[in-house]
Structures are given as C-alpha cells and as structure tokens.
Amino acid sequence: MAAIMITVGMLAEDGDANLQRYAEGVIPLLHQAGVQILGRYQGLETLVGDDRFDLVSVMAFPSIQAMKQFLASDDYSAMIPYRNKAFKFIRTFACNPL
C-alpha cells in the first residue's frame, strides 16, 4: 500500500544555498526509489494555529517500509547536513490515505 510523506519546514534565514544543494541531491534519489512527488508548496499564511511553514512537500512512497529505508539510506544520510543547515525546523510525517 502506498504511503504518503508530508514534510513541513521553516527555512533558516541563510539556508537558501543549502536548500538548493539538498534538493539537487535528494530529488534524484527520490526518483530512483520510485517516489512520486505529488507537490512542493510555499507556505503563504497561517489560517489556523500558530505555526508558520515556508515549505510543504507531499510525496507518495511505495510503502512505509520503503519510506523508512529511504530515510535510513547512506545516500540520503549524506544530504542531512544540508537539510539541517537549510531549515530552522523541519517535521516529516508518514500518512496513509483515508
């Protein structure tokens, strides 16, 4: 069963170059893993709640196991320093369609 990954984040003030490097490294890995990128969005305004997000991404993985394997892979792990410098904070959720 496909599993949906939703990531929300607030970019670091000086994180643009690191975000670009992170995306350049991760997007090809996602395609190799058979992941479908359903959307990447820029957060505009918080309408309910207090959190604000600069970036929201939604992806479909073949399964939750594939998602966990991807995140644990050496290739993805090599991108984590760029991710950590690109974002002030980031949260990633595994979801199933209702």
Backbone torsions as a table, in degrees:
resi	resn	phi	psi	omega
1	MET	NA	134.7	178.8
2	ALA	-63.6	146.3	177.0
3	ALA	-122.8	139.3	-178.7
4	ILE	-98.6	132.4	174.1
5	MET	-108.3	126.5	175.3
6	ILE	-118.5	127.2	178.1
7	THR	-120.8	133.6	174.4
8	VAL	-125.5	145.0	-179.5
9	GLY	-158.0	159.4	173.6
10	MET	-113.3	122.3	-177.1
11	LEU	-71.0	146.3	172.9
12	ALA	-72.0	149.7	-177.9
13	GLU	-56.4	-37.4	-178.3
14	ASP	-110.1	29.4	-172.0
15	GLY	-94.4	1.3	-173.7
16	ASP	-56.5	-47.3	-178.1
17	ALA	-65.0	-39.2	178.8
18	ASN	-69.7	-36.1	176.4
19	LEU	-63.9	-42.6	178.4
20	GLN	-60.7	-45.4	179.7
21	ARG	-65.4	-40.7	178.3
22	TYR	-61.6	-49.3	179.8
23	ALA	-61.9	-43.2	179.5
24	GLU	-62.1	-32.4	179.4
25	GLY	-83.8	-36.8	-172.2
26	VAL	-85.1	-39.6	-175.6
27	ILE	-57.5	-45.2	176.2
28	PRO	-62.6	-35.0	177.5
29	LEU	-64.7	-39.1	177.8
30	LEU	-62.3	-45.3	179.2
31	HIS	-62.5	-41.0	178.2
32	GLN	-62.9	-31.0	-178.6
33	ALA	-85.3	2.1	178.6
34	GLY	78.5	24.1	-179.1
35	VAL	-87.3	138.1	175.3
36	GLN	-102.2	119.3	176.6
37	ILE	-81.6	112.0	-177.0
38	LEU	-83.6	-26.6	177.8
39	GLY	177.1	148.5	171.3
40	ARG	-127.7	129.1	-171.3
41	TYR	-132.3	149.8	173.2
42	GLN	-97.0	125.4	176.5
43	GLY	-69.3	135.2	-177.7
44	LEU	-105.9	-47.0	-172.7
45	GLU	-159.6	138.9	174.8
46	THR	-84.5	123.9	-179.1
47	LEU	-102.4	-29.6	177.2
48	VAL	-135.1	128.2	179.8
49	GLY	95.3	-176.9	-175.3
50	ASP	-107.8	-18.1	-176.4
51	ASP	-74.7	146.7	175.1
52	ARG	-126.6	137.2	-179.5
53	PHE	-123.6	134.8	174.8
54	ASP	-83.2	-29.1	-172.9
55	LEU	-138.2	136.4	173.6
56	VAL	-133.2	129.9	175.1
57	SER	-128.1	146.2	-178.9
58	VAL	-130.9	125.0	-177.2
59	MET	-135.6	147.6	176.4
60	ALA	-107.3	119.1	175.9
61	PHE	-99.0	155.6	178.0
62	PRO	-58.6	-32.1	-179.5
63	SER	-164.4	167.7	175.7
64	ILE	-67.3	-31.9	176.9
65	GLN	-63.8	-41.3	178.0
66	ALA	-63.0	-37.1	178.5
67	MET	-63.4	-48.1	-179.8
68	LYS	-64.4	-39.4	177.7
69	GLN	-64.1	-41.8	178.8
70	PHE	-59.4	-50.0	-177.7
71	LEU	-65.5	-26.0	179.6
72	ALA	-90.7	-5.3	-175.2
73	SER	-69.7	152.4	177.5
74	ASP	-62.3	-39.3	-179.2
75	ASP	-63.3	-43.9	178.0
76	TYR	-69.3	-40.6	-179.5
77	SER	-57.2	-32.7	178.6
78	ALA	-66.2	-20.3	-179.3
79	MET	-90.5	-12.9	-175.2
80	ILE	-59.1	-40.5	177.7
81	PRO	-58.8	-36.3	176.8
82	TYR	-68.3	-41.6	177.6
83	ARG	-59.7	-46.0	-176.9
84	ASN	-65.0	-31.0	178.1
85	LYS	-83.1	-23.0	-178.0
86	ALA	-79.2	-29.9	-172.2
87	PHE	-115.8	138.7	170.0
88	LYS	-70.7	-42.7	169.3
89	PHE	-152.8	155.4	-179.0
90	ILE	-148.3	141.6	176.8
91	ARG	-133.8	136.4	179.4
92	THR	-126.6	134.9	-175.9
93	PHE	-124.5	141.6	170.3
94	ALA	-97.7	132.1	-176.3
95	CYS	-135.4	155.0	170.0
96	ASN	-113.5	144.8	175.3
97	PRO	-61.9	145.1	177.8
98	LEU	-88.5	NA	NA
